[in-house]
Amino acid sequence: MIKKVTVFLLGLLLLIPLNGMAAAESPISVDMHYLVVSPTEDGSTNMMNMVNFTNTTSEEYKGDGTGEAVLNVTIPTGATGFSFLDNKTAQKQVDTGFITTDPIPANQTVVLPYSYRMVKGEEINLSFEYPVQAMQILVPEGMGSIEFKNVTATNQGLFKMDDQNYQGYSVEGIQAKQSFTMIYDKDKQPAASETQGSSELGAGEANTNVTKTAPAFHNPGHLRMWAQSPLKTFDPHVFIIVMAAIIIAALSYFGYFRMKARAEEKRIGADKEESAFKNLMAKQKAIMDKILELEENFGDGNMSEEDYQAKLAAYKQHLVQVKINLRQFVE
């Protein structure tokens, strides 16, 4: 019982959705899509993507059976300079983007990194072949801002990853084939208030109204739910800690006389699992930071492509293993 309560409370603090939250109606789901948007020297817009595709079924996924494609990845119309940054995954370019041909094992995740460029000043129309649970869009500090159309986005404010600050935006619950538009302006910097909090962006609206301060990668759905609850005047982290303490204390008191020894063992076990969970979450974020840093170094010409590909493959392998280990906490 203690284990279940602890895992539930920790679930309220999840920084990103995990594989267990994948949409049941689709065999393939994107649990997280990271996109780093930045200007290039020639004035175009660089779009660096890293996407987690998860096979949500208990069988190996080989595609929809209509062709050789296992995964179909769409890139916007007008994109140029496409680059697939993984030399271990078999892929082919097609008119709408690219396809992969390697089967995906049951209940496993593949991470596909790729990039392309868009013409400066043009609206960027995005649509995906699979449902996307959450998309994180990052803009390096001082390199502009983004407005959205036809989707509800959350401005997560300014945060630091290693030595680089980023303006963060989040979009949740993107349906397969759903289209929305990003308008990137490298010369328009976010307002001061937007670098400190999160803003709700309605369809076609600019990110102007700050609603709640949020650290990077907090789940926007949880933040909105808390802000609309009668408990919104309390600090949510303090409240969760207090409630966890009350629940655990009550359970311990109830079983004091007859199950004292067993309750103590469960408490110790729950503490170990909580520690393991937090360590895995920290590892996942650290790997994502390293991948972003690796991409920047490669883009700046500070390393060879051979070194880049080798390090990227190692980071990817480590990331997949961490996500596999995390699944045990939500199944």
Disulfide bonds with the S-S distance in Angstrom:
none
